Amino acid sequence: MNESINPSNVLKVNIYATEKLNWDHFNYKWNLIFSKNNPSMTFVYVQALAMLELKIEIELWCIK
């Protein structure tokens, strides 16, 4: 993240993954980051990303 952006600035998170996610681990990390502000989230499983070596892509929509 940009140094002037923090979790309270995040409005929406889009996540694209090529492999099944460990939801227990994901939720634990999500709650550590977004303990006070819970942005909306879209999660999509895809066959591949544009760079084939990548397994996950995370996009943040933020406001300041």
C-alpha positions as CSV (number, residue, x, y, z in Angstrom):
1,M,0.0,0.0,0.0
2,N,1.0,3.6,-0.5
3,E,2.3,5.1,2.7
4,S,-0.6,7.6,2.8
5,I,-3.2,4.8,2.5
6,N,-4.3,2.6,5.4
7,P,-7.0,-0.1,5.8
8,S,-9.7,2.5,6.7
9,N,-9.3,4.0,3.1
10,V,-10.1,0.6,1.4
11,L,-13.7,0.6,0.0
12,K,-13.6,-2.7,-2.0
13,V,-11.3,-5.6,-2.5
14,N,-11.4,-7.8,-5.6
15,I,-9.5,-11.1,-5.3
16,Y,-8.8,-13.5,-8.2
17,A,-7.3,-16.9,-7.4
18,T,-6.3,-19.9,-9.4
19,E,-6.2,-22.4,-6.5
20,K,-8.5,-23.2,-3.7
21,L,-8.1,-20.8,-0.7
22,N,-7.5,-21.8,2.9
23,W,-10.5,-19.8,4.2
24,D,-9.5,-20.1,7.9
25,H,-6.1,-18.6,7.2
26,F,-7.6,-16.0,4.9
27,N,-10.2,-14.9,7.4
28,Y,-7.6,-14.7,10.2
29,K,-5.4,-12.4,8.1
30,W,-8.4,-10.4,6.8
31,N,-9.6,-9.7,10.3
32,L,-6.0,-8.6,11.4
33,I,-5.9,-6.0,8.5
34,F,-9.6,-4.9,8.6
35,S,-10.4,-5.1,12.2
36,K,-12.3,-1.8,12.3
37,N,-13.3,-1.3,8.7
38,N,-14.7,-4.2,6.7
39,P,-14.8,-3.3,3.0
40,S,-16.9,-5.1,0.5
41,M,-15.1,-8.0,-1.2
42,T,-15.5,-10.0,-4.4
43,F,-13.7,-13.3,-4.6
44,V,-13.4,-15.2,-7.9
45,Y,-11.8,-18.4,-8.8
46,V,-10.2,-18.3,-12.3
47,Q,-8.4,-20.8,-14.5
48,A,-5.4,-18.6,-14.9
49,L,-4.1,-15.0,-14.5
50,A,-2.4,-13.0,-17.2
51,M,1.0,-13.9,-15.8
52,L,0.8,-17.7,-15.5
53,E,3.3,-17.9,-12.6
54,L,0.9,-15.9,-10.4
55,K,-1.7,-17.7,-8.3
56,I,-3.5,-14.7,-6.8
57,E,-4.3,-11.2,-7.7
58,I,-5.6,-8.7,-5.2
59,E,-7.1,-5.3,-6.3
60,L,-7.9,-2.6,-3.8
61,W,-10.3,0.3,-4.4
62,C,-9.4,3.1,-2.0
63,I,-10.5,6.6,-1.2
64,K,-8.7,9.2,0.8
